[in-house]
Amino acid sequence: MLPPEAMTRLTPKLAQVTEQVLFGDLWQRSELPARDRSLITVAALIALNRSEQLPFHLDLAVKNGVTHGELSEVITHLAFYAGWPAAATALTRFAALDPQ
């Protein structure tokens, strides 16, 4: 995933809407806690095989209170719903996460 300054330099409008709409509005809505949003986002990224985005969102999930055990369970659960290769790819990204 590109660092934020690279996104700002290369695609300034995308950086703006990411900051203002995605993280400034959608992630701040009170209808779902950030912890739940993180679980949903990680699950969607695994299911859609968007592994490049996973490291950022796995780390964010931990910061939002999701445990490593819960992330492990999400990956295991999705092996049967999103496919074994998607789960195996997610496991590779999960293994690189700081164990804290």
C-alpha positions in Angstrom: 0.0 0.0 0.0 1.3 3.4 -0.9 2.2 5.8 1.9 -0.3 8.6 2.3 2.1 11.2 0.9 2.5 9.2 -2.3 -1.3 9.0 -2.7 -1.5 12.8 -2.2 1.2 13.4 -4.8 0.0 11.0 -7.4 -3.8 11.2 -7.0 -4.6 14.2 -4.9 -8.4 13.9 -5.2 -8.4 10.2 -4.2 -6.3 11.1 -1.2 -8.7 13.9 -0.3 -11.8 11.7 -0.5 -10.1 8.9 1.3 -9.2 11.2 4.2 -12.5 13.2 4.3 -15.1 10.7 3.2 -13.8 7.2 4.1 -11.9 7.9 7.3 -13.4 11.3 8.2 -17.0 10.3 7.7 -17.7 6.6 7.1 -15.3 5.2 9.7 -16.6 7.8 12.3 -20.3 6.9 12.0 -21.8 5.9 15.4 -24.0 3.0 14.0 -21.0 0.6 14.1 -18.0 0.8 16.4 -14.6 1.0 14.8 -13.8 -2.5 16.0 -16.7 -4.0 14.1 -15.9 -1.9 11.0 -12.4 -3.3 11.2 -13.7 -6.9 11.3 -16.0 -6.3 8.4 -13.3 -4.6 6.4 -10.7 -7.3 7.0 -13.3 -10.0 6.1 -14.2 -8.1 2.9 -10.6 -7.7 1.9 -9.9 -11.4 2.4 -13.0 -12.5 0.5 -12.3 -10.2 -2.4 -8.6 -11.2 -2.4 -7.4 -7.6 -1.9 -4.3 -8.7 0.0 -2.3 -5.5 -0.7 -4.7 -3.6 1.6 -4.6 -6.2 4.3 -1.5 -5.2 6.2 -2.8 -1.7 6.9 -6.3 -3.0 7.9 -5.0 -5.9 10.0 -2.9 -3.4 12.0 -5.8 -1.0 12.2 -8.0 -3.8 13.4 -5.6 -4.6 16.3 -5.5 -0.8 17.2 -9.3 -0.9 17.2 -9.4 -3.8 19.7 -9.6 -6.9 17.6 -7.4 -9.6 19.0 -4.9 -11.8 17.1 -7.1 -14.8 18.0 -10.1 -13.1 16.5 -8.2 -12.3 13.3 -7.1 -15.9 13.1 -10.6 -17.1 13.5 -11.8 -14.7 10.7 -9.2 -16.1 8.3 -10.1 -19.7 9.2 -13.8 -19.0 8.9 -13.4 -17.4 5.5 -11.4 -20.3 4.1 -14.8 -22.0 3.7 -16.7 -19.0 2.4 -14.2 -17.1 0.4 -11.9 -20.0 -0.6 -8.8 -21.7 0.6 -6.4 -19.6 -1.5 -7.9 -16.3 -0.2 -7.4 -17.5 3.4 -3.9 -18.7 2.7 -3.0 -15.4 1.2 -4.5 -13.6 4.2 -2.5 -15.9 6.5 0.7 -14.8 4.8 -0.2 -11.1 5.5 -1.4 -12.0 9.0 1.9 -13.7 9.8 3.8 -10.5 9.0 1.7 -8.6 11.6 3.5 -7.5 14.7 2.5 -10.1 17.4 2.4 -7.5 20.1 
